[in-house]
Amino acid sequence: MKIGLVGLGKMGYNLALNLKRNGHDVVGYDVNQTTLQRITGEGVSTASSIAELVGKLEESRVIWLMIPAGEIVDAALSELKPLLSDGDIIIEGGNSYYKDSIRRAREWAELGVDYLDCGTSGGTEGALNGICVMIGGSKTAFDKVEPVIKDISLPDAYLFCGPAGSGHYVKMIHNGIEYGMMQAIAEGFEVLQKSDMNLDLAAIAGLWNHGSVVRSWLMELTERALKKEPDLASIKGIMHSSGEAKWTLETAMEKQIATPVIALSLIMRYRSLEDDSFAGKIVAALRNEFGGHELVKK
């Protein structure tokens, strides 16, 4: 299938390579000209504008947006609006707020264009080697693109979740859980690090990933980060938040559901902006390992 991919950042770039490796024809666009030149060298076709990208696709076009949530998504959609027509499909793979996705799907349906909200997990490594995706929107549209989704996902790692907004809703909750898990790991390792036993923290993380009930990819990434720098001395324990845990907490409050772990993990992100801690360093290192998020160096 031929896919127009808008956004070739850390996730989009690797997703383009994943699509190409699996036999799909990709036309990529990004505002960064250096990125366009680099991915052209990888054999991916590119366009110099969104309009040119759309022009390179046949009817029943599939446009995949892999750009940051918020106004930039609406800006890209505004550019696409006069260019798309009945039967086209938009896949929005960023971490958009699910209520925005519901609104956008409704607006595009009036033009006969299907809007699939696609929560994407797995970080930059997953984008390249196999993602985990949660998709909401029209089941008919999903059925059309399912072969592509299957090709670029890990086995059993994609799910049609339901109506418009459900893909991003499920991903929002996923990220809220992720916040709590990372915070628990970070706090535990700070207690280990402050003991007087001279413990090998990387070795402990490696041990726990073999048969332990807390074994996970996050634990694997903890081991990786601590092997690189056991005391994480070169980075600040600043933990930025990108919105999903806040939305999860707000949604829980709307529904009168108690989510204290997620709430406190979000509060700890805000607290990390004020001072430094080893727990903050762990979370900052984890976000860098799985998502390529920038580290704040001392």
VEXDREN-2710 file (C-alpha; in Angstrom, 1 decimal):
% VEXDREN-2710
k/r/px/py/pz
1/MET/0.0/0.0/0.0
2/LYS/1.1/3.6/-0.7
3/ILE/1.2/5.7/2.4
4/GLY/1.8/9.5/2.8
5/LEU/3.6/10.0/6.1
6/VAL/3.6/13.5/7.5
7/GLY/6.2/14.0/10.3
8/LEU/9.6/12.4/10.2
9/GLY/10.8/13.0/13.7
10/LYS/12.1/10.3/16.1
11/MET/9.0/8.1/15.7
12/GLY/8.0/9.0/12.2
13/TYR/11.4/8.5/10.7
14/ASN/11.7/5.0/12.0
15/LEU/8.1/4.2/11.1
16/ALA/8.8/5.2/7.5
17/LEU/11.7/2.7/7.5
18/ASN/9.5/0.1/9.1
19/LEU/6.9/0.6/6.4
20/LYS/9.5/0.5/3.6
21/ARG/11.1/-2.7/5.0
22/ASN/7.7/-4.4/4.9
23/GLY/7.1/-3.6/1.3
24/HIS/5.0/-0.5/1.5
25/ASP/5.5/2.6/-0.7
26/VAL/6.1/5.6/1.5
27/VAL/6.1/9.3/0.6
28/GLY/7.4/11.3/3.5
29/TYR/7.2/15.0/4.4
30/ASP/8.8/17.0/7.2
31/VAL/9.5/20.6/7.7
32/ASN/13.1/19.8/8.4
33/GLN/15.0/19.7/5.1
34/THR/18.0/17.9/6.6
35/THR/15.7/15.1/7.7
36/LEU/14.2/14.8/4.2
37/GLN/17.6/14.6/2.7
38/ARG/18.7/11.9/5.2
39/ILE/15.6/9.7/4.7
40/THR/15.9/10.1/0.9
41/GLY/19.3/8.5/1.3
42/GLU/17.5/5.5/3.0
43/GLY/15.4/5.0/-0.2
44/VAL/12.2/6.7/1.0
45/SER/10.5/9.0/-1.4
46/THR/9.8/12.5/-0.1
47/ALA/7.8/15.6/-0.9
48/SER/8.6/19.2/-0.3
49/SER/5.1/20.1/1.0
50/ILE/1.9/18.5/2.2
51/ALA/0.3/19.4/-1.1
52/GLU/3.0/17.7/-3.1
53/LEU/2.8/14.6/-0.9
54/VAL/-1.0/14.4/-1.5
55/GLY/-0.4/14.8/-5.2
56/LYS/1.9/11.8/-5.2
57/LEU/-0.8/9.5/-3.9
58/GLU/-3.6/7.7/-5.8
59/GLU/-7.3/8.0/-5.0
60/SER/-8.4/6.3/-1.7
61/ARG/-5.3/7.9/-0.2
62/VAL/-4.0/7.1/3.2
63/ILE/-2.3/9.9/5.1
64/TRP/-0.5/9.0/8.3
65/LEU/0.3/11.9/10.7
66/MET/3.2/11.3/13.1
67/ILE/3.5/14.7/14.6
68/PRO/3.2/16.1/18.2
69/ALA/-0.2/16.5/19.7
70/GLY/-1.9/19.9/19.8
71/GLU/-2.1/22.9/17.5
72/ILE/0.4/21.4/15.1
73/VAL/-2.0/18.6/14.3
74/ASP/-4.8/21.0/13.6
75/ALA/-2.5/23.1/11.4
76/ALA/-1.5/20.0/9.3
77/LEU/-5.2/19.0/9.0
78/SER/-6.1/22.5/7.8
79/GLU/-3.6/22.1/5.0
80/LEU/-5.0/18.7/4.2
81/LYS/-8.7/19.8/4.2
82/PRO/-8.9/21.2/0.6
83/LEU/-6.7/18.4/-0.7
84/LEU/-8.5/15.3/0.4
85/SER/-11.8/13.8/-0.9
86/ASP/-14.4/11.2/-0.2
87/GLY/-12.8/7.7/0.5
88/ASP/-9.5/9.0/1.8
89/ILE/-8.2/7.9/5.2
90/ILE/-6.3/9.8/7.8
91/ILE/-4.4/7.9/10.5
92/GLU/-3.3/10.1/13.4
93/GLY/-0.5/8.4/15.3
94/GLY/0.5/11.0/17.9
95/ASN/-0.6/11.3/21.5
96/SER/-3.6/13.5/20.9
97/TYR/-6.2/14.1/23.5
98/TYR/-9.1/11.7/22.8
99/LYS/-11.7/14.4/22.8
100/ASP/-9.8/16.2/20.1
101/SER/-9.8/13.0/18.1
102/ILE/-13.6/12.6/18.5
103/ARG/-14.0/16.2/17.3
104/ARG/-11.7/15.8/14.3
105/ALA/-13.3/12.5/13.2
106/ARG/-16.7/14.2/13.2
107/GLU/-15.4/17.1/11.2
108/TRP/-13.7/14.9/8.6
109/ALA/-16.7/12.5/8.3
110/GLU/-18.7/15.5/6.9
111/LEU/-16.2/15.4/4.0
112/GLY/-16.4/11.7/3.5
113/VAL/-12.9/11.2/4.9
114/ASP/-12.3/8.6/7.7
115/TYR/-10.2/9.6/10.6
116/LEU/-8.5/6.9/12.6
117/ASP/-6.9/7.8/15.9
118/CYS/-4.0/5.5/16.5
119/GLY/-2.2/5.4/19.8
120/THR/1.3/4.2/19.3
121/SER/3.6/2.5/21.9
122/GLY/7.0/1.0/21.8
123/GLY/9.2/4.1/21.5
124/THR/11.6/4.7/18.7
125/GLU/12.8/1.1/18.7
126/GLY/9.3/-0.1/18.3
127/ALA/8.6/2.3/15.5
128/LEU/11.5/0.7/13.6
129/ASN/11.1/-2.9/14.6
130/GLY/7.5/-3.4/15.5
131/ILE/5.0/-1.1/17.2
132/CYS/2.0/-1.7/19.5
133/VAL/-1.0/0.2/18.4
134/MET/-4.5/1.0/19.7
135/ILE/-6.9/2.2/17.0
136/GLY/-10.3/4.0/17.1
137/GLY/-12.6/5.1/14.4
138/SER/-14.5/3.5/11.5
139/LYS/-14.2/-0.3/11.4
140/THR/-14.6/-0.2/7.6
141/ALA/-11.6/2.2/7.3
142/PHE/-9.6/0.1/9.8
143/ASP/-10.3/-3.1/7.8
144/LYS/-8.8/-1.3/4.7
145/VAL/-5.5/-0.4/6.5
146/GLU/-5.3/-3.5/8.8
147/PRO/-2.8/-5.3/6.5
148/VAL/-0.4/-2.4/6.8
149/ILE/-0.9/-2.2/10.6
150/LYS/-0.3/-5.9/10.9
151/ASP/2.9/-5.7/8.9
152/ILE/4.5/-3.0/11.0
153/SER/3.4/-4.2/14.4
154/LEU/4.8/-6.9/16.6
155/PRO/2.7/-10.2/16.7
156/ASP/-0.6/-9.7/18.5
157/ALA/0.3/-6.0/19.0
158/TYR/-2.5/-4.1/17.5
159/LEU/-6.2/-3.7/18.4
160/PHE/-9.2/-2.0/16.9
161/CYS/-10.5/-0.5/20.2
162/GLY/-13.8/0.9/19.0
163/PRO/-15.4/4.3/17.9
164/ALA/-13.6/7.5/17.2
165/GLY/-11.4/8.6/20.1
166/SER/-11.0/5.1/21.6
167/GLY/-7.5/4.5/20.3
168/HIS/-6.2/7.7/21.9
169/TYR/-8.3/7.1/25.0
170/VAL/-6.7/3.6/25.5
171/LYS/-3.2/5.1/24.8
172/MET/-3.8/7.9/27.3
173/ILE/-4.6/5.4/30.1
174/HIS/-1.6/3.3/29.0
175/ASN/0.7/6.3/29.5
176/GLY/-0.9/7.1/32.8
177/ILE/0.0/3.5/34.0
178/GLU/3.5/4.0/32.5
179/TYR/4.0/7.1/34.7
180/GLY/3.1/5.1/37.8
181/MET/5.4/2.2/36.9
182/MET/8.4/4.4/36.1
183/GLN/7.9/6.3/39.4
184/ALA/7.8/3.1/41.4
185/ILE/10.9/1.8/39.7
186/ALA/12.7/5.1/40.3
187/GLU/11.8/5.3/44.0
188/GLY/12.9/1.8/44.6
189/PHE/16.3/2.4/43.0
190/GLU/16.8/5.5/44.9
191/VAL/16.4/3.5/48.1
192/LEU/18.9/1.0/46.8
193/GLN/21.3/3.7/45.7
194/LYS/21.3/5.4/49.1
195/SER/22.1/2.2/51.1
196/ASP/25.5/1.7/52.6
197/MET/26.0/-1.7/50.9
198/ASN/27.7/-0.5/47.6
199/LEU/25.1/-2.3/45.6
200/ASP/25.4/-2.9/41.8
201/LEU/22.2/-1.3/40.6
202/ALA/22.6/-2.4/37.0
203/ALA/23.1/-6.0/38.1
204/ILE/20.0/-5.8/40.3
205/ALA/17.9/-4.5/37.4
206/GLY/19.2/-7.3/35.3
207/LEU/18.5/-9.9/37.9
208/TRP/14.9/-8.7/38.4
209/ASN/14.3/-9.0/34.7
210/HIS/14.9/-12.8/34.9
211/GLY/11.9/-14.5/36.5
212/SER/11.0/-11.7/38.9
213/VAL/7.4/-10.5/39.2
214/VAL/8.6/-7.0/38.2
215/ARG/10.4/-8.0/35.1
216/SER/9.5/-5.7/32.2
217/TRP/10.9/-3.7/29.3
218/LEU/11.2/-0.7/31.7
219/MET/13.4/-2.8/34.0
220/GLU/15.5/-3.8/31.0
221/LEU/15.9/-0.1/30.1
222/THR/16.8/0.7/33.7
223/GLU/19.6/-1.9/33.5
224/ARG/20.8/-0.4/30.2
225/ALA/20.8/3.2/31.6
226/LEU/22.7/2.2/34.7
227/LYS/25.3/0.2/32.8
228/LYS/26.0/3.4/30.8
229/GLU/26.5/5.5/33.9
230/PRO/26.0/3.8/37.4
231/ASP/25.4/7.0/39.3
232/LEU/23.8/9.0/36.4
233/ALA/25.9/11.9/37.6
234/SER/26.0/13.7/34.3
235/ILE/22.2/14.3/34.0
236/LYS/19.7/16.2/36.0
237/GLY/16.7/14.4/37.5
238/ILE/14.3/16.6/35.6
239/MET/11.2/14.7/34.4
240/HIS/9.1/16.5/31.9
241/SER/5.5/15.4/31.3
242/SER/3.9/15.4/27.9
243/GLY/0.2/15.6/28.9
244/GLU/-1.2/12.0/28.9
245/ALA/-1.0/11.4/32.7
246/LYS/-2.6/14.8/33.3
247/TRP/-5.4/13.9/30.9
248/THR/-5.7/10.4/32.5
249/LEU/-6.1/12.1/35.9
250/GLU/-8.6/14.6/34.7
251/THR/-10.7/11.9/33.1
252/ALA/-10.5/9.8/36.3
253/MET/-11.7/12.8/38.3
254/GLU/-14.6/13.4/35.8
255/LYS/-15.6/9.8/36.4
256/GLN/-15.0/10.0/40.1
257/ILE/-12.4/7.2/40.0
258/ALA/-9.5/7.1/42.5
259/THR/-6.1/7.0/40.8
260/PRO/-3.6/8.0/43.5
261/VAL/-0.5/6.3/42.0
262/ILE/-0.9/8.1/38.7
263/ALA/-1.8/11.3/40.4
264/LEU/1.4/11.2/42.6
265/SER/3.6/10.2/39.7
266/LEU/2.4/13.3/37.8
267/ILE/3.0/15.5/40.8
268/MET/6.5/14.1/41.1
269/ARG/7.2/15.1/37.5
270/TYR/6.3/18.7/38.4
271/ARG/8.4/18.5/41.6
272/SER/11.4/17.4/39.6
273/LEU/11.4/20.8/37.9
274/GLU/12.3/22.4/41.2
275/ASP/15.2/20.3/42.4
276/ASP/17.3/17.2/41.6
277/SER/17.0/13.6/42.8
278/PHE/18.2/10.2/41.9
279/ALA/14.6/9.0/41.3
280/GLY/14.3/11.9/38.8
281/LYS/17.5/10.8/37.1
282/ILE/16.1/7.2/36.7
283/VAL/12.9/8.4/35.0
284/ALA/14.8/10.9/32.8
285/ALA/17.1/8.1/31.8
286/LEU/14.2/5.7/31.1
287/ARG/12.4/8.3/28.9
288/ASN/15.7/8.8/26.9
289/GLU/16.2/5.1/26.5
290/PHE/12.7/4.2/25.2
291/GLY/11.7/7.4/23.5
292/GLY/14.8/9.3/22.7
293/HIS/13.6/12.2/24.9
294/GLU/16.3/14.8/25.5
295/LEU/18.3/14.6/28.7
296/VAL/19.0/17.7/30.6
297/LYS/22.8/17.7/31.3
298/LYS/24.5/19.3/34.2
END
